[in-house]
Amino acid sequence: MSAEVETTRIFPSAREKFKIISTLNCLVHSLQGQVTQIDLRDESSVVGKISFVDAEMNVNLENCTYLGSDKTTRIFEEFFIKSRLIRFVHIPKNVRCKLSIYMKYLG
């Protein structure tokens, strides 16, 4: 990640951090930097690298592929998903959930 992007990243406030830690959003938040699949409510899905998750569980993906409900595919450099549109987030097999959350917030 370049220094320019790092300085413009918004860090969560205390209220947002509490909201992340006190819900299962912390698991999705700990997947930042991982490639995963997110299923959407309209029967479509997106596969890509999670670049940012906010306290409301809105997700930014980069270098992703969108598979529509009609089986059409599109490639996007960046893709934003509002939390209310997410049906399911696939956890990669190499991620140990407890350890990932512990290292992100308690370690």
C-alpha positions in Angstrom: 0.0 0.0 0.0 1.4 3.4 -0.9 2.2 6.1 1.6 -0.3 8.4 -0.1 -3.2 6.0 0.4 -2.2 5.2 4.0 -2.3 8.8 5.0 -5.8 9.3 3.6 -7.3 6.2 5.2 -10.0 7.0 7.8 -9.4 5.3 11.2 -12.5 4.4 13.2 -13.6 6.6 16.1 -14.1 5.0 19.5 -17.9 4.6 18.8 -17.2 2.9 15.5 -14.5 0.7 17.1 -17.0 -0.4 19.8 -19.6 -1.2 17.1 -17.1 -3.3 15.2 -15.8 -5.3 18.2 -19.2 -5.9 19.8 -20.7 -7.5 16.6 -19.6 -10.1 14.1 -18.5 -7.3 11.9 -15.2 -7.8 13.6 -14.7 -11.0 11.7 -15.4 -9.3 8.3 -13.2 -6.4 9.4 -10.3 -8.8 10.2 -10.5 -10.2 6.6 -9.1 -6.9 5.2 -6.4 -7.8 2.7 -7.9 -11.3 2.0 -9.5 -12.5 -1.2 -13.0 -13.7 -0.5 -16.5 -14.1 -2.0 -19.5 -12.0 -0.9 -23.0 -13.2 -1.9 -25.6 -10.5 -2.4 -29.3 -10.4 -1.7 -30.2 -10.4 -5.4 -28.5 -13.9 -6.0 -25.4 -12.3 -7.4 -21.9 -12.5 -5.9 -18.6 -10.7 -5.9 -15.1 -12.2 -5.5 -12.2 -9.9 -4.7 -9.7 -8.5 -2.2 -11.3 -6.7 0.8 -9.7 -3.3 1.0 -11.9 -1.6 3.6 -14.8 -2.4 6.0 -16.5 0.3 8.0 -18.4 0.1 11.3 -21.7 -0.4 9.4 -20.1 -3.4 7.5 -20.1 -1.5 4.2 -17.3 -3.2 2.2 -14.9 -2.0 -0.5 -13.4 -4.6 -2.7 -10.5 -4.3 -5.2 -9.6 -6.3 -8.3 -12.9 -8.1 -8.2 -15.2 -10.1 -10.4 -19.0 -9.7 -10.3 -21.1 -12.7 -11.2 -24.7 -11.5 -11.8 -27.8 -13.5 -11.1 -28.1 -14.0 -14.9 -24.6 -15.6 -14.9 -22.9 -12.6 -16.6 -19.5 -11.6 -15.3 -17.9 -8.2 -15.1 -14.5 -7.2 -13.8 -14.0 -4.1 -11.6 -11.0 -2.4 -10.2 -13.0 -1.3 -7.2 -16.5 -2.3 -6.0 -18.5 -0.9 -3.1 -21.2 -3.0 -1.3 -23.7 -1.5 1.1 -24.2 -3.6 4.2 -27.9 -4.1 3.6 -27.2 -5.8 0.3 -24.9 -8.5 1.8 -26.4 -11.9 2.3 -23.3 -14.0 3.1 -19.5 -13.5 3.4 -17.4 -16.6 2.6 -14.5 -17.0 5.1 -11.4 -18.3 3.3 -10.2 -21.7 4.4 -6.8 -20.5 5.5 -8.3 -18.0 8.0 -8.6 -19.1 11.6 -11.5 -17.0 12.9 -10.7 -16.8 16.6 -7.0 -16.2 16.0 -7.7 -13.6 13.3 -10.1 -11.6 15.6 -7.7 -11.9 18.6 -4.7 -10.7 16.6 -6.6 -7.8 15.1 -8.2 -6.4 18.3 -6.6 -8.0 21.4 -3.1 -8.9 20.3 
